Amino acid sequence: PDEQLPPNLLRGSEKPFTPVNRLKRERVAHNKKRTADEATALEKKLLAGERKKRRKLEAAGIDYEFGGYEAAVAQREKKRKRAASA
């Protein structure tokens, strides 16, 4: 019976359904501006993973040299020092 139905049962049923653009939502979340703390934490995580990979390669007896994140961080620090001294 109609009198037993809650008044808000069909609220919003006249509006058309608009699907969520998940690709756009994920893109915005991925490309957001990071704070300095977040960037530092991400850098530490990447460096730790790279060190772990280097140790695994060395333990397996594979002699493989690559710059990786350590080289990128060192280069960035070198540029910062040069800019600060200039």
C-alpha positions in Angstrom: 0.0 0.0 0.0 1.1 3.5 -0.8 0.6 4.8 2.8 3.2 2.3 4.1 6.0 3.4 1.7 8.6 5.8 3.1 8.3 9.3 1.6 11.9 9.4 0.3 11.7 6.0 -1.4 11.9 7.3 -4.9 13.7 10.6 -4.2 15.9 11.6 -7.2 14.4 9.0 -9.5 13.5 11.7 -12.1 17.2 12.6 -12.6 19.1 10.8 -15.4 21.9 8.6 -14.2 25.4 10.0 -15.0 28.1 7.4 -14.8 31.3 8.2 -12.9 34.3 8.9 -15.1 36.8 6.7 -13.2 39.6 7.3 -15.6 39.4 11.0 -15.1 39.1 10.6 -11.3 42.2 8.3 -11.2 44.2 10.7 -13.5 43.5 13.6 -11.2 44.4 11.7 -8.1 47.6 10.4 -9.7 48.7 13.8 -11.1 47.9 15.8 -8.0 50.5 18.2 -6.5 52.5 16.5 -3.8 53.6 18.2 -0.6 57.3 18.2 0.3 56.7 15.6 3.0 54.9 13.3 0.5 57.7 13.8 -2.1 60.3 12.9 0.5 58.4 9.8 1.6 58.0 8.7 -2.0 61.7 9.3 -2.7 62.7 7.2 0.4 60.4 4.4 -0.7 61.9 4.4 -4.3 65.5 4.4 -3.0 64.8 1.6 -0.6 63.3 -0.6 -3.3 66.2 0.2 -5.6 68.7 -0.8 -2.9 66.8 -4.0 -2.3 66.9 -4.8 -6.1 70.7 -4.1 -6.2 71.2 -6.5 -3.2 69.2 -9.2 -5.0 71.2 -8.8 -8.2 74.5 -8.9 -6.3 73.4 -12.0 -4.3 72.5 -13.7 -7.6 76.0 -13.0 -8.9 74.8 -10.6 -11.6 77.1 -7.7 -12.2 74.8 -5.0 -13.4 75.3 -1.3 -13.0 72.5 1.2 -13.5 72.0 4.8 -12.4 68.5 4.5 -11.2 66.9 6.8 -8.5 70.2 7.1 -6.5 71.9 8.8 -9.5 68.9 11.0 -10.1 68.8 12.1 -6.5 72.6 12.8 -6.5 72.3 14.8 -9.7 69.4 16.9 -8.2 71.4 17.5 -5.0 74.4 18.5 -7.1 72.3 21.0 -9.0 70.8 22.4 -5.8 74.3 22.9 -4.3 75.5 24.6 -7.5 72.5 26.9 -7.6 72.9 27.8 -3.9 76.5 28.7 -4.2 76.0 30.8 -7.3 
